[in-house]
Amino acid sequence: MTLTEKILARAAGKSSVQAGDNIWVNTDVLMTHDVCGPGTIGVFKREFGKNAKVWDRQKVVIIPDHYIFTADSLSNRNVDILRAFAQEQQLPYFFDVIDDPNGLWKFDTTKGLLKKQYGANYAGVCHAALPAKGHIRPGEVLFGTDSHTCMAGAFNQFATGIGNTDAGFVMGTGKLLIKVPETMHFRIEGKLQPGVMAKDVILHCIGEIGFDGATYRAMQFDGPGVASLSMDDRMTIANMAIEAGGKNGIFEFDSRTQEYVENRTRLNGTKTAFTPAEVDRDQKFVYETVINLDQLEPTVACHPDPGQRKKAKELGDVKLDRAYVGSCTGGKTSDFVEFARVLRGRHVTIDTFGVPATPEIVHDLQTTRWGDQTIWQILETAGVRMTENAGCAACLGGPVDTFGRMNLPGLKCISATNRNFPGRMGHKESQVFLASPATVAASAITGWITDPREYVAN
């Protein structure tokens, strides 16, 4: 069996399954956030009763992160709905924006968008927060009310996005009926070269198969080259499986996975036991290809979808208005380090925004020194507008006062985020070009799409 089939068979209590089987699986973790959480709660109460209890308090994780730092009253109210539900159900894993359990969330516009406005328990972007807070374990099943839930596949987990109706059912029963997906095999060999990042890997893959090439399929990444990829790299790749239509993305288990998960579960006091899915010699794939990391170049996904792949060096005639680094895909510590590597000692020429994914990453950037400056200071000195308010921000557009949102028609933005359909980051007539943090940095310097290898020494 493939990695996905192994995990699903175990979750269904079966010795084996194959692609196309319809099976009931047991859920290890259900995650929801402020955009879909209120709807999920509504479905749960409608179907199971106003006084119903969730199937397992320890397995429901609620992380407000999408439309948080905005004065929009309806967005603020969504967080309050989540808080009330968490109190009613006595949920231990609700990562609130504010410290007062009896308070109401309201964004203070007088403080501006740059200085932090969250409490001690706020966790930031759900997909980055889940593993950081110890809720991701190899071999388990994660359902989340967000399409990029597949990012947890980096940790050898079956993780996929579901709708509010399915999530409401899981909330009440802990089970879900799913069809076992076919698996596409991406064997990774070699090692990334200077100026090339994990984002280039997944943009290359999507460009090969198209933005619908993995529709309802698992994308399995394994091979000798995986050992050279950090957990951050793997998260970036798994996160964008959905951008090819994938049901999930999944990596093989190794010592790096084990070290990260054991560290985070112990640190947060969450369940430490897990059983990873190991790679079988005999597996059936619907598609197979080899990705040689040594041969990859900085890659860009052009408007209007992630499958519009071109090499950065071929797009030097594209003039930009904005650059953006952030989100679950591009807002990790390592993403900002590579962003800073290119920008150090230089200055941007276009509006450039930086949004760390979690408060922990904000702390990393503000305390890690590179010479006589912190990473944060290097970026601010280069002219980047950095916000301490970790979250999704303009990745999903959001209300008009969202930090970094494109509110005018015709704007062109190069972004380290994960999706570029029309209107994704704001105005429906704006354009988004997806790229690695290194490519975003080089392009922010010139104002045109630029190959970062011009600025990175071998």
QUIHUSUL-V136647 format. One record per backbone hydrogen bond with DSSP energy under -0.5 kcal/mol. CO is the residue of the C=O (numbers start at 1). NH is the residue of the N-H. E is the energy in kcal/mol with one decimal. If there is no record, write none. Layout:
BEGIN
CO;NH;E
CO;NH;E
END
This chain:
BEGIN
1;280;-0.5
2;6;-2.4
3;7;-2.0
4;8;-2.4
5;9;-2.5
6;10;-2.1
7;11;-2.4
8;12;-1.4
9;13;-0.5
9;14;-2.9
10;13;-1.1
11;26;-1.9
18;21;-2.3
21;23;-0.6
21;180;-3.0
23;25;-0.5
23;178;-2.7
25;176;-1.6
29;143;-2.3
30;61;-2.9
31;145;-1.9
32;63;-2.4
33;37;-3.0
36;40;-2.5
37;41;-2.8
38;42;-2.1
39;43;-2.2
40;44;-2.6
41;45;-2.5
42;46;-2.1
43;47;-2.5
44;48;-2.4
45;49;-1.4
49;52;-1.7
56;59;-1.7
57;60;-0.8
59;30;-2.9
59;61;-0.6
61;32;-1.9
61;63;-0.5
62;95;-2.4
65;392;-2.2
66;68;-0.9
68;70;-1.9
70;107;-0.5
72;76;-2.1
73;77;-2.3
74;78;-1.5
75;79;-1.0
76;79;-0.5
76;80;-1.3
77;81;-2.1
78;82;-1.9
79;83;-2.2
80;84;-2.2
81;85;-2.0
82;86;-2.6
83;87;-2.1
84;88;-2.3
85;89;-2.6
86;90;-0.7
86;91;-2.4
93;62;-2.6
93;95;-0.5
94;96;-1.3
95;123;-0.5
97;119;-3.6
99;101;-0.7
100;103;-1.8
107;109;-0.9
108;111;-1.2
109;112;-1.0
111;115;-0.5
114;388;-3.1
119;122;-0.9
125;128;-0.8
125;129;-2.7
126;130;-2.7
127;131;-0.6
128;132;-1.3
129;133;-2.7
130;135;-2.8
131;134;-1.5
137;140;-1.5
138;275;-0.7
140;158;-2.4
141;28;-1.8
141;29;-1.6
142;160;-1.9
143;31;-2.5
144;146;-1.8
144;162;-2.4
146;149;-1.8
147;150;-0.8
148;151;-2.0
149;152;-1.9
150;153;-1.9
151;154;-1.9
152;155;-2.1
153;156;-1.7
153;251;-2.4
156;139;-3.5
157;159;-0.9
158;142;-2.8
160;144;-1.8
163;167;-2.5
164;168;-2.6
165;169;-1.8
166;170;-2.7
167;171;-2.6
168;172;-1.1
169;173;-2.0
170;174;-2.6
171;55;-2.6
174;27;-2.9
176;25;-2.5
176;178;-0.6
178;23;-2.8
180;20;-2.8
182;218;-3.5
183;286;-2.6
183;287;-0.8
184;186;-0.6
184;220;-3.1
185;187;-0.6
185;289;-1.9
186;188;-0.6
186;222;-1.6
187;291;-3.3
188;225;-3.3
188;226;-0.5
189;293;-3.3
193;196;-2.2
197;200;-1.0
197;201;-1.0
198;202;-1.9
199;203;-2.2
200;204;-1.8
201;205;-2.2
202;206;-2.7
203;207;-2.0
204;208;-1.6
205;209;-1.7
206;210;-3.0
210;213;-1.7
212;215;-1.4
214;217;-2.1
216;182;-0.7
217;247;-2.3
217;248;-1.1
218;184;-3.6
218;220;-0.7
219;221;-0.5
219;250;-2.6
220;186;-3.2
220;222;-0.5
221;252;-1.4
222;188;-3.5
223;226;-1.5
224;227;-0.8
225;228;-1.2
226;229;-2.0
230;234;-2.2
231;235;-2.4
232;236;-2.1
233;237;-2.0
234;238;-2.9
235;239;-2.4
236;240;-1.0
237;240;-0.6
238;241;-1.7
239;242;-0.6
240;243;-0.8
241;244;-1.7
241;246;-2.2
242;245;-1.9
244;214;-3.2
245;216;-1.9
248;219;-2.5
250;221;-3.0
254;258;-2.3
255;259;-2.6
256;260;-2.2
257;261;-2.5
258;262;-2.6
259;263;-1.9
260;264;-2.4
261;265;-2.6
262;266;-1.7
263;267;-2.1
264;268;-1.8
265;269;-0.9
265;270;-1.6
276;278;-0.6
277;253;-0.6
281;283;-0.9
283;285;-0.6
287;185;-3.3
289;187;-2.6
290;292;-0.7
291;189;-2.7
291;293;-0.9
292;295;-1.4
293;193;-0.5
293;296;-1.1
298;312;-2.6
300;302;-0.7
300;310;-2.3
301;434;-2.3
302;305;-1.3
305;308;-1.8
307;309;-2.0
308;302;-3.3
310;300;-3.1
311;314;-1.8
312;315;-1.8
315;318;-2.1
315;449;-0.5
317;319;-0.8
318;449;-1.8
321;351;-0.9
322;414;-2.2
323;353;-2.3
324;416;-2.3
325;355;-2.7
326;330;-1.1
327;331;-1.9
331;357;-2.3
332;336;-1.9
333;337;-2.1
334;338;-2.0
335;339;-2.0
336;340;-2.6
337;341;-2.0
338;342;-1.4
339;343;-1.7
340;344;-2.4
343;346;-3.0
351;323;-2.5
352;385;-2.9
353;325;-2.5
354;387;-2.0
355;327;-0.7
356;391;-1.1
357;125;-3.0
358;362;-1.8
359;363;-2.3
360;364;-2.2
361;365;-2.5
362;366;-1.9
363;367;-1.1
364;367;-0.7
364;368;-2.3
365;376;-2.5
367;369;-0.6
368;375;-2.0
370;373;-1.0
373;370;-3.9
374;378;-2.3
375;379;-2.1
376;380;-2.4
377;381;-2.8
378;382;-1.5
379;384;-2.5
380;383;-1.4
382;348;-2.9
384;386;-1.0
385;354;-2.5
387;356;-0.7
388;390;-1.9
391;327;-0.5
392;395;-2.0
393;396;-0.9
394;397;-1.8
396;398;-1.9
399;402;-2.1
402;405;-1.9
403;394;-0.8
405;407;-0.9
406;427;-3.4
408;411;-0.9
411;431;-3.1
412;321;-2.9
412;322;-1.8
413;415;-0.5
413;433;-3.0
414;324;-2.1
415;435;-2.4
421;424;-2.4
423;426;-1.3
425;406;-2.5
427;423;-0.6
427;430;-1.9
429;410;-1.1
431;413;-2.7
432;434;-0.5
433;415;-3.0
434;301;-2.2
436;440;-2.7
437;441;-2.3
438;442;-2.3
439;443;-2.2
440;444;-2.1
441;445;-1.5
442;446;-1.6
443;447;-2.9
444;349;-3.2
444;350;-0.8
447;320;-3.0
451;454;-1.6
452;455;-2.3
452;456;-0.7
455;457;-0.5
END
